[in-house]
Amino acid sequence: NAALAHYSPSQDNSRRLSVDEMYLSDTGGQYLDGTTDITRTVHWGTPTPLQKEAYTRVLMGNINLSRLVFPPNTAGRLVESFARQALWEVGLNYGHGTGHGIGNFLSVHEWPVGFQSNNVPLTVGMFTSIEPGYYRDGEFGIRIEDVALVVEAQAKSGENPFLAFEVVSLVPYDRNLIDLSLLSKEQIQYLNTYYETIRARVGPELQRQQLHEEYEWLQQNTKP
């Protein structure tokens, strides 16, 4: 159940999955044109109020950092707290880094990009993960991880264009765990835009491959 952030099960102590608890899936693959590293947390039953609030606040942190606009050559450590703010507001936190560089058909954790004090400043063309989380010992774990590309911000003012993140992971979040009452209008608008992007890019490919069940799942899970 991922209460330990980097736990690996074995045949001797692995647990049977249940619809009554959280399930965290950290996935990735390496391809000739890029590397993926995507984590989603789901609950197939009825989450507790704490689970739902914790998940929503992790998602808020993911969104807050993903939609940030910042000056060129900003160090990742200077903006890392945006991913933690919603958790800090209620006394929660996580004990791992907020993101790491991702290589192009190279290393999944690629130095020196990221949000720690010894990482280099963020510049256009860098790929980094954005992955806030929350872990409650012996009970459950939450992590929401996306891959983001550093790009020039669309709104340009002054001599030097500011930077922003373009999230390139196209996987819906678990609607069952989102408490909409905690989200701002801007965060909800970000989600809706993200879901429109997923539908536009992934939907036609699923139809091309005649993956009808998967296409219907995608439509259901990317509703506004």
Long-range contacts (C-beta under 8 A, 24 or more apart in sequence): 1-139, 1-140, 1-141, 2-41, 2-135, 2-140, 2-141, 2-142, 2-143, 3-135, 3-136, 3-137, 3-138, 3-139, 3-140, 3-141, 4-135, 4-141, 5-94, 5-95, 5-96, 5-133, 5-135, 5-141, 5-143, 6-96, 18-45, 19-44, 19-45, 20-45, 20-46, 21-45, 21-140, 22-47, 22-51, 22-140, 22-141, 22-142, 24-141, 24-142, 24-143, 26-143, 26-145, 28-108, 30-105, 30-108, 31-105, 32-105, 33-104, 33-105, 34-104, 34-105, 35-102, 35-103, 35-104, 35-105, 35-106, 35-107, 35-108, 36-147, 36-169, 37-102, 37-108, 37-129, 37-145, 37-147, 38-145, 38-146, 38-147, 38-169, 38-171, 39-131, 39-143, 39-144, 39-145, 40-144, 40-145, 40-171, 40-173, 40-174, 41-141, 41-142, 41-143, 41-144, 41-174, 41-177, 42-174, 42-176, 42-177, 43-174, 43-176, 43-177, 44-176, 47-176, 47-177, 50-136, 51-140, 51-142, 51-177, 52-177, 52-178, 52-179, 53-90, 53-179, 53-182, 54-87, 54-92, 54-134, 54-136, 54-142, 55-134, 55-142, 55-144, 55-174, 55-177, 55-178, 56-177, 56-178, 56-179, 56-182, 56-183, 57-86, 57-87, 57-89, 57-90, 57-92, 57-134, 57-182, 58-86, 58-87, 58-132, 58-133, 58-134, 58-142, 58-143, 58-144, 59-144, 59-173, 59-178, 60-86, 60-182, 60-183, 60-187, 61-85, 61-86, 61-87, 61-132, 62-130, 62-131, 62-132, 62-144, 62-146, 63-187, 63-190, 63-191, 64-187, 65-98, 65-130, 65-132, 65-165, 66-130, 66-146, 66-148, 66-165, 66-167, 66-190, 67-164, 67-165, 67-186, 67-190, 68-164, 68-165, 69-153, 69-155, 69-162, 69-163, 69-164, 70-122, 70-162, 70-163, 70-164, 71-160, 71-162, 71-163, 72-123, 72-160, 72-161, 72-162, 72-163, 73-121, 73-122, 73-123, 74-121, 74-122, 74-163, 75-119, 75-120, 75-121, 75-122, 76-113, 76-114, 76-115, 76-116, 76-119, 76-121, 76-122, 76-128, 77-115, 77-116, 77-117, 77-119, 79-115, 80-115, 80-116, 83-115, 83-130, 83-132, 84-132, 86-182, 87-132, 87-134, 92-134, 93-134, 94-132, 94-133, 94-134, 94-135, 95-135, 96-133, 98-130, 98-131, 98-132, 99-128, 99-129, 99-130, 99-131, 99-148, 100-128, 100-129, 101-126, 101-127, 101-128, 102-127, 102-128, 102-129, 102-147, 103-127, 122-150, 122-163, 123-150, 123-163, 124-150, 124-151, 124-152, 124-163, 125-149, 125-150, 126-150, 127-168, 128-165, 130-165, 130-167, 144-173, 145-169, 167-194, 170-197, 170-198, 170-201, 170-202, 171-198, 172-198, 172-218, 172-221, 172-222, 175-221, 192-224, 195-222, 195-223, 195-224, 196-222, 198-222
